[in-house]
Amino acid sequence: MNKMNKKGFTLIELLSIILILSIILSISTIVIGDLIEMVEKQAFINDVKTMVETAKLQYNTENDNNSVSFLYEYGIDNSGIADQINKEAEGGILQIKGNKPSSGSIEVTKDGVVVDQLVSNNGKWCAVKQVNENESKVGKADEMDCVPEDLKKDPDVCVIEHEDGTDTYEINSVCDLYELAKEVNEGYSFENEKVLLNKNLDMSDSSTLNEEFKAVYDSIGFNPIGTQQNPFKGKFEGKAKTISNLTINLPTTDIIGLFGYMNAGEIVGLNIENINVTGQNYVGGLLGYGVGTSIVREIILKKSNITGNSYVGGLVGNFDAQESSNVIVEADVRGNSTIGIIYGRIRGGSSGTSRIVESGSAIATDGTAAIGSASGYSASAYYSNEVYINDAQQDDGFNYETDRNDINFYEAAGLDTWIGGDNNSTGYYFDYDDKGEIILKSVEKNPMNFNLKGSGTKEEPYLIESEKDWK
């Protein structure tokens, strides 16, 4: 019987095998990448077809042969809520589930459908169509020159957009928000000026950061906007956009939050979600310390963890200011003393009940923990049975399962909702989204117009033909 040949591979043979495997892997990666891109493109093509057909259907059933446009403005409606602009009136949305575009428009007329630079939610694909064409042409947005100008900025340059002669600045990227913090902390207060958030910001995405801000991101996550020496004094308008996945890790530093110190400033119309903030004293998810005639209102803060030593709040650590109202909070707050799910301490401003704690907890290892405020003036709030203070369950008659996302309950709690309107004239109110959840809406983009058909007389009564009409 012949013995088995136990001779192994030579070095040259081994290197050859490694080279062959590398080539195969490279080819596979390219093929897989092309396949993913092809699937992604086809999905967008299908989305466009669905949107066009839905727009035609809504045109045929609702608009009496008037042309109608469904507009998606970059940075405004990429959250999935788009405005329908009618020649006669404004109202409604394109009733479609799934991914919405980030910019562009669909216009339906009696002659056909025009698709104008409809850009996919990720900014990669674009669709265009003329009236006389049967199908939309789809290609890469940059190749079709569909990419909005603010996406073409040099990623190494962070600039807060500002039009000369105006008092308004714009935040269009994560990098811009870092630049805002830098400018405020270096002494520019934005007093008597406005800063507009034009886009949802995922703070875990560092792709737009330059080297300076990438170093901040890698070390502490985010540097709070405003210090005691250089506070923020402007108006930050969130435009119902969302800042999510923010991390601040400064366990030995006071006055910590998305905004550190604000003096006679205002924060309004903002969603904050899934953030982790760690500081020492005066720590909040939105604001560490507010003084003067500062205002915080129309804010939703959810799924957040806030940790510190003293004066720690889910929303604000310490508030010695004018007003804080119309807020919805869902946060877990930890510290040694003066710990509140909404405020650590509040020593001024509205003491009304236009505050809701949907769920969350406050734990103080060596002091007071509370729902509204652990110290200072009264800061009463409605809260659900999913709220815990030092591990003890609370119950205010607000059932988390049945009352959460019931707009009637939120109206009764004193919040500005679709039912009662924008009573404080901030330009924001709370309403349902297409999933039946309570969200913050902008009056500018979702006006509360009375547009029922009919004249309201016995001969021509108002007609209710849709859910929106019923509302």
Disulfide bonds with the S-S distance in Angstrom:
Cys126-Cys146 2.14
Cys158-Cys175 1.29
